[in-house]
Every structure is written in C-alpha cells, then in structure tokens.
Amino acid sequence: MKITMTILMFALASCLFVSAQSEQTGAANGIFTTMTGCIAEKDGMYVMTSKNHPEGVQLMASDDMKPHVGHTMKVSGMMMKTDNSPAAATTGSAPTSMHKLKVSKMDMVSDHCESD
C-alpha cells in the first residue's frame, strides 16, 4: 500500500511539474537571442543593424542607449513579436514590421561601427 501511494504521489507531482513547465513556455512572448551590430538612433528610437537585420531591430532597454550610438554592441534579450495587429490601424498608428528586442544585457564590442 505504501509503495502504491508513493508511486501515485510521484506521478501526480510529475504531472504538475510538466503542466507548470508548459504554461511557462506558452506564456513567453518571444525567443531569447544574442546579436551583435551597430547602434543607431532612427525616428526617435534606438535600433541595431547587422548583416542579418539590415533594416534594424528596435532596442527596448531600461538603460539610456544614447551613449552607445555609433558603437558596435553585443546585446542579449527577448525578441518580441512585431505589432502588425489590427489594433494598430484603429489607433491611427502605422503597423510596423520591425523586430523589437527587449534588452537584458549589453556589452561593447567596439567604440565604432564597421562600414560594409
């Protein structure tokens, strides 16, 4: 009886762990990524351009990005979903296809950007 009860409790705990893990994964709004590129200011926002993202990725950071404009930086964070929703049209703002990166870590690679 003790063995059966122990097995049952283990199975229940395993199910709860798998359920909690699935909810965490499903709740994520993007994928964690690291990228290196040149920081620039464009239309009042900070963007990073690279060979993989020549159009730029908008950087959303709690730190002031102005001192990093013109530098090559390595940034890590969550790549967020773009806002191509119908809600953008109803507010009068144009939908954007630019990727957004919620920055969690930044490191300077060079104090200047390489020209292609």
Secondary structure by P-SEA (a helix, b strand, c coil): caaaaaaaaaaaaaaaaaaaaaaaaaacccccbbbbbbbbbcccbbbbbccccccbbbbbcccccccccccbbbbbcccccccccccccccccccccbbbbbccbbbbcccccccc
